[in-house]
Each structure stands twice: as C-alpha cells, then as structure tokens.
Amino acid sequence: MDFQTRRNFVRSAALVSGASLVSGKAESAVLSTYTTSGNIVTLIVKPETADATAAIQQALTYAAASGKMLRIPGGDYYIAGTLSVSMVRHKPFSITGDGAAITNLYFTGSGGLQIDGNFATDYDPDQDRVRIQGLTFNNIRTTAGIALHLQRLGGFSLSDFFIVNFDIGLLLDNSLKAHVSDGYIGYCNTGVLAPSASYSTPSLSSANLLLFTRVGITECANYGLSWTGGTSLTLDSCEIANNKSIGVAIHAKEGLTIVTLAGTNYFEANAVNDVYILHQSPASYNLTGAFFNFGNLTPNSVSILLDANQLSHGSPRASLNLEGSGFQQYRGRGAVYVSALIGAGYDGLSVSNRTTIYVPSTSTPNFAPPIRVL
C-alpha cells in the first residue's frame, strides 16, 4: 500500500470521524454471531448494527480458544466497548478482514482490541503467534483508548491496516518479535508505544525485536513511535512525518541496542526531532539511506538528537552511522546534534557520515572531540 493511498484514506477518515452513527438502526447484534468451516470462523453479524461489540467478542473468544482464523467480512462495524481475548497456550490464531478501508471497525467510546498472550518462562515465538490483517481501526467519537493493546505476546504480525484517531495506536506491552507492515497509523496522540519489557526469563529481557516495513506514521500529537529498551528496532521503507513532537524516540537503556533504518525511510516536518536517542547502553544506531526533509520546525529542534548527557568516561560505547542519508533544508541547530558532552569525559561515540549529503552544506554538523569521526 503506497503512501498516497494512505493519505487519501486519512482525508476520508477525518470525515468519518465527525459523522454520526447510521440513524434508524437500533437493532442488537444477532445471537448467532459466527459460522465455522474447517479452520475458519466467519463473523455473520450484520454490519452497521447499533453495537456489534458482543457479537464480535463471541466470535473472537471462540477463534482464540480453538486456534482458528476469525474472518470479518467487509462492512462497517460499530463497537461501543472493548474487545479482549487471552490466548490459549500454543494455539496461534488470526483475525482477517477483507482489506483496510473495506472491513472497518468503528469504535464509538474509549475501547479497542486487547490481546493477552499469557506467556511465561517457556515462551516460544514460533508457537505463540497472532496475525491481524485487512482491518481499519477508527475511533469516530474522540481521540481516546488504545486501538491495539498487545501484552505478554510473542510472534505478532500486523499488515494491510489503518489505525486512526486513538490515544495510542499500537501498544506493545511486554511483547516481542513483532512485524508491522503495509499500513498507516495517524492522528493519534502516540502512534506506537513499546515500553521497556521485563521478563522472568533473563535471555528474553528487553528482546522485543520490532520490525516495521512500509508503514506510515504521521500527524500524531506526541510521538510517532516511542521505543524503550529492547535489542532490535528496524524501520524499512517507512514514512514518519508531520508528528507534532518527535518522529521516533529511542531510549537505549539496557543490554545491546541495535537500531536500523533499512531501505529508504522518509522523515519530514516532525516538529521537534525526527529521531531522538537517549543513549544509556551499548548501542549501534544505523541511520543509513534515509531522507530527512524540512526539519527543525521549532527554533531549538534538530533532526537527529543523540542525548548522552548522563554518560561519563567508561560508559557504554556507541556508533552512529549516517552513511548514505540525506538532510535537506535544516534550520535551528542543524541536521544532527550530539548533546552537551563537555566535561563528561565520554569517549565512547563514533560517527560515520562520509557519504552523507547535507543541503545546504552549511548544515553539515561539526562533531567535536571526544567524538570520533570515521
């Protein structure tokens, strides 16, 4: 799904958000809410009923308990409450619509979809797996609630989707190994929130392993994506734009952190920072091959800010790789800024930007010792 398609949807979503429910349709969801055939559970509740919460919940509970695929046919489903389900151990299940903007879940309160993976010390990402695809999540009453709240979950994938008008679009709470692709998150307070994880199994601590591929995250009031801790975060061919505070916020606080921009990622007009990094642990920041455009919309903003204020001599080393990226039309403090290291004695940061392009050339950063420029 290309960026223009997502932008066209956003325009229509803004209109839907202000619309009222279909008048004259006060009937309840039918009692027989689903049919089964093999491994497929099909929702049969009539779209555009006054409140389909109970009907969808019944079908969702059955699909999760039996490890089947829940199919939600195309249509507009109005949901006043919250949908929630707990996984049965080693029974992966999926939720499939007919396509983003075709199967529409319209939340009319502060609800969303909550999935509890319920894993313990025997976590296996190849067994505990949830797939969601082909759905729109839209809060049409107010910017409230969490569209998708995943907790204690491993092996999750989300594709072909729209998420708009929530407090938080996607919350990955104590969850790991997630692949989000071919979709759009926008007009939320925070698009994606992945807080620090704490597992009972030491080898899993903060290993949330997140991959975003061809995803647009725009027009959020706070952060586009906020990621704390973790081993690996990868953005591949994503668009992070017009967020009112920070596009991507990274808090590298424990363990080895690897942040990678793969493919061609596009950052534009995020008000404070395109990428903000609070550096407190050994880390490799590979911000390569990206295009940063029209940055520094506020006087003290900067496209990439690496905050190492809390570090001193002997603190964990880090590398910042900007090879092949481009920065265009930057003002304020410039394209890249490493916060006040003066007096800290920190000598653990190396920067590589030999093939980085800065337009105008006056925005080329001047990295002073003890930063090592490669």
C-alpha positions in Angstrom: 0.0 0.0 0.0 1.6 3.2 -1.1 1.8 6.5 0.8 -0.6 8.3 -1.5 -3.3 5.6 -0.9 -2.8 6.1 2.9 -3.1 9.8 2.6 -6.3 9.6 0.6 -7.7 7.3 3.3 -6.7 9.8 6.0 -8.7 12.5 4.3 -11.8 10.3 4.3 -11.2 9.1 7.8 -11.3 12.7 9.1 -14.8 13.0 7.6 -15.9 9.7 9.1 -14.7 10.7 12.5 -17.1 13.6 12.6 -20.0 11.5 11.3 -22.8 10.2 13.5 -23.9 6.6 13.6 -26.3 5.4 10.9 -29.7 6.7 12.0 -32.7 4.4 12.5 -30.6 1.3 13.2 -31.1 0.4 16.8 -31.3 -3.4 16.5 -29.0 -5.5 18.5 -26.4 -7.9 17.0 -27.9 -11.2 16.2 -27.4 -14.0 18.7 -25.7 -16.5 16.2 -22.7 -14.4 15.5 -20.4 -16.8 13.6 -20.1 -19.9 11.5 -17.2 -22.3 11.3 -15.8 -24.2 8.4 -12.5 -26.1 9.0 -10.0 -23.6 10.4 -12.1 -20.5 9.6 -14.5 -18.8 11.8 -16.7 -16.3 9.9 -18.5 -13.4 11.6 -22.1 -13.2 10.4 -23.3 -10.3 12.4 -24.9 -7.7 10.2 -22.7 -4.7 9.6 -23.9 -1.3 10.8 -25.9 -2.6 13.8 -26.0 -0.2 16.7 -23.4 -2.0 18.7 -21.6 -5.1 17.4 -19.3 -5.5 20.5 -20.9 -8.6 22.0 -21.2 -10.3 18.6 -17.6 -9.8 17.6 -16.4 -10.7 21.1 -18.2 -14.0 21.0 -16.6 -14.9 17.7 -13.2 -13.7 18.8 -13.3 -15.7 22.0 -14.1 -18.9 20.1 -11.5 -18.3 17.5 -8.7 -17.7 20.1 -9.8 -20.7 22.2 -9.7 -23.0 19.3 -6.7 -21.6 17.5 -8.6 -20.7 14.3 -8.8 -17.7 12.0 -11.6 -15.2 12.6 -12.7 -13.6 9.3 -14.6 -10.3 9.5 -16.3 -9.6 6.1 -16.2 -6.2 4.6 -18.5 -3.6 6.2 -18.8 -1.0 8.9 -18.9 -2.4 12.4 -19.7 -0.1 15.3 -18.1 -1.1 18.6 -19.1 0.7 21.8 -17.0 -1.4 24.2 -13.6 -3.1 24.3 -12.7 -6.4 22.6 -10.4 -8.5 24.6 -9.1 -12.1 24.5 -6.5 -14.2 26.2 -4.6 -16.8 24.1 -4.6 -20.4 24.9 -1.0 -21.7 25.1 0.4 -22.9 21.8 -2.8 -22.1 19.9 -1.9 -19.4 17.4 -4.9 -17.6 15.9 -5.6 -14.8 13.4 -8.1 -12.0 12.6 -8.6 -11.2 9.0 -10.7 -8.6 7.2 -11.3 -8.1 3.5 -8.8 -5.2 3.5 -8.1 -1.9 5.1 -10.9 0.6 4.4 -13.1 -2.4 3.4 -13.5 -4.0 6.8 -13.9 -1.1 9.2 -14.1 -1.3 13.0 -15.5 2.0 14.2 -15.0 2.4 18.0 -17.5 4.8 19.5 -16.0 5.1 23.0 -12.6 4.6 24.5 -12.3 0.9 23.6 -10.1 -1.1 21.3 -8.7 -4.6 20.8 -6.7 -6.2 23.7 -4.8 -9.4 23.3 -3.1 -11.1 26.2 -0.5 -13.7 25.0 -0.2 -15.0 28.6 3.3 -16.4 28.0 5.5 -17.4 30.9 9.1 -18.8 31.1 8.6 -21.3 28.3 7.9 -18.6 25.7 8.3 -19.8 22.1 7.7 -17.1 19.4 7.0 -19.8 16.8 4.2 -21.1 18.9 2.6 -18.0 20.4 1.7 -16.2 17.2 -1.1 -13.8 16.4 -1.8 -12.4 12.9 -4.0 -9.4 12.2 -4.6 -8.2 8.6 -7.0 -6.4 6.4 -8.7 -4.1 9.0 -9.3 -0.5 9.8 -9.4 0.7 13.4 -11.0 4.1 13.8 -12.2 5.9 16.9 -15.0 8.0 15.4 -16.1 9.8 18.6 -12.9 11.1 20.2 -9.1 10.6 20.3 -9.2 8.1 23.2 -8.3 4.5 24.0 -5.8 2.1 22.5 -6.5 0.6 19.1 -4.3 -2.5 19.6 -3.0 -3.4 23.0 -0.8 -6.4 23.0 0.6 -7.7 26.2 2.8 -10.8 27.1 2.7 -11.7 23.4 5.3 -13.1 21.1 5.4 -13.7 17.3 2.9 -11.0 16.3 2.2 -9.6 12.8 0.0 -6.8 11.6 -0.5 -6.0 7.9 -2.8 -4.2 5.5 -4.3 -1.9 8.1 -5.3 1.6 9.1 -5.3 2.9 12.6 -6.6 6.5 13.2 -7.9 8.7 16.0 -6.8 6.9 19.2 -4.8 7.9 22.2 -2.3 5.2 21.3 -2.4 3.4 18.0 -0.4 0.3 18.9 0.9 -0.6 22.4 3.4 -3.5 22.6 3.4 -4.1 26.3 5.9 -6.8 27.5 5.7 -8.2 24.0 8.3 -9.1 21.4 9.0 -10.3 17.9 6.5 -8.1 16.1 6.4 -7.4 12.4 4.2 -4.5 11.3 3.8 -3.9 7.6 1.9 -2.2 4.8 -0.3 0.1 6.8 -0.9 3.5 8.3 -1.1 4.9 11.9 -2.1 8.5 12.2 -4.0 11.2 14.1 -3.3 9.6 17.5 -1.6 11.1 20.5 1.1 8.5 20.2 1.3 6.2 17.2 3.3 3.3 18.5 4.4 2.8 22.1 6.8 -0.1 23.1 7.8 0.4 26.7 10.6 -1.5 28.4 9.9 -5.1 28.9 10.6 -7.2 31.9 10.6 -11.0 31.6 11.1 -13.7 34.1 13.4 -15.4 31.6 16.8 -13.5 31.6 17.5 -14.3 28.0 14.3 -12.6 26.9 14.9 -9.4 28.8 14.0 -6.4 26.6 14.5 -8.5 23.4 11.4 -7.0 21.7 12.8 -7.3 18.2 10.5 -4.9 16.3 10.3 -4.6 12.5 8.2 -2.0 10.6 8.0 -2.4 6.8 6.3 0.1 4.5 4.4 1.8 7.4 3.3 5.4 7.5 3.2 7.1 11.0 2.0 10.7 10.7 0.0 13.5 12.3 0.4 12.3 15.9 0.1 14.9 18.7 3.0 13.5 20.7 5.4 10.7 19.4 5.1 8.9 16.2 7.0 5.9 17.7 8.4 5.6 21.2 10.6 2.6 22.0 12.3 1.9 25.3 14.9 -0.7 25.8 15.0 -3.7 23.6 17.5 -5.4 21.4 16.5 -4.6 17.9 14.3 -2.0 16.2 14.2 -1.8 12.4 12.4 0.6 10.1 12.3 -0.5 6.5 10.9 1.9 3.9 8.7 3.8 6.3 7.3 7.4 6.3 7.5 9.3 9.6 6.1 12.8 9.0 4.2 15.7 10.5 4.2 14.4 14.1 3.8 17.3 16.4 6.6 16.4 18.7 9.1 13.6 17.9 9.0 11.2 15.0 10.9 8.3 16.6 12.0 8.3 20.2 14.6 5.7 21.3 15.6 5.1 24.9 18.6 2.7 24.8 18.8 1.9 28.5 19.8 -1.8 29.0 21.5 -4.6 27.0 22.8 -4.2 23.5 20.6 -2.0 21.4 20.6 -2.1 17.6 18.6 0.5 15.7 18.5 0.1 11.9 16.9 2.1 9.0 16.7 -0.2 6.1 15.5 0.5 2.6 14.6 4.2 2.0 12.9 5.8 5.0 11.4 9.2 4.7 11.2 11.8 7.6 9.5 15.1 7.1 8.4 18.0 9.3 8.3 16.3 12.7 8.1 19.4 14.9 10.9 18.8 17.4 13.1 15.8 16.3 12.9 13.3 13.5 14.9 10.8 15.7 15.6 11.4 19.4 18.0 9.0 21.1 18.6 8.8 24.8 21.8 6.8 24.9 22.5 4.8 28.1 23.6 1.4 26.9 25.9 -0.2 24.3 24.3 0.6 21.0 24.6 0.7 17.3 22.5 3.3 15.5 22.5 2.6 11.8 20.5 5.5 10.4 21.6 4.9 6.8 19.9 5.5 3.5 17.2 7.8 4.9 15.9 11.1 3.6 15.3 13.8 6.2 13.4 16.8 4.7 12.2 20.2 6.0 13.3 19.7 9.6 13.7 22.0 12.6 10.2 23.5 12.6 10.9 25.0 16.1 13.9 27.1 16.9 15.8 24.6 19.1 14.8 21.5 17.2 17.2 19.2 15.3 16.6 16.2 13.0 18.7 13.6 14.9 19.4 14.3 18.5 21.6 11.9 20.4 21.4 12.7 24.2 24.4 11.4 26.0 24.3 13.8 28.9 24.2 11.1 31.5 27.3 9.3 30.3 30.9 9.7 31.6 34.3 8.1 30.9 34.0 4.4 30.8 30.3 4.4 29.9 28.9 2.1 27.2 30.3 2.8 23.7 28.0 3.6 20.7 28.3 4.1 17.0 26.2 6.4 14.9 26.2 5.5 11.2 24.7 8.1 8.8 26.2 6.8 5.6 24.1 7.4 2.5 21.4 9.5 4.2 20.4 13.0 3.1 19.3 16.1 5.0 17.6 18.9 3.3 16.6 22.4 4.4 17.5 22.4 8.0 17.5 25.4 10.4 18.0 25.9 14.1 20.7 23.6 15.5 21.2 21.8 12.2 20.7 18.2 11.0 22.5 16.2 13.6 23.3 17.2 17.2 25.0 15.3 20.0 24.0 16.9 23.3 26.4 18.5 25.7 29.3 16.1 26.3 31.6 18.9 27.5 33.1 18.0 30.8 31.6 14.5 30.8 34.8 12.8 29.6 32.8 10.4 27.4 34.9 9.0 24.6 32.6 6.1 23.5 30.9 7.6 20.5 32.0 7.2 16.9 30.2 8.8 13.9 30.4 7.8 10.3 29.0 10.2 7.7 31.4 10.3 4.8 28.7 9.7 2.2 26.0 11.7 3.9 24.6 14.6 2.0 23.7 17.9 3.7 21.7 20.6 1.8 22.7 23.3 2.3 26.2 22.4 3.1 26.2 24.9 6.0 24.0 22.4 7.9 26.9 19.9 7.9 27.4 19.0 11.6 30.7 19.7 13.3 31.5 16.9 15.7 33.9 18.0 18.3 36.2 15.7 20.3 35.9 13.4 22.1 33.5 12.2 19.4 35.5 10.1 16.9 34.5 10.8 13.3 35.2 7.9 10.9 
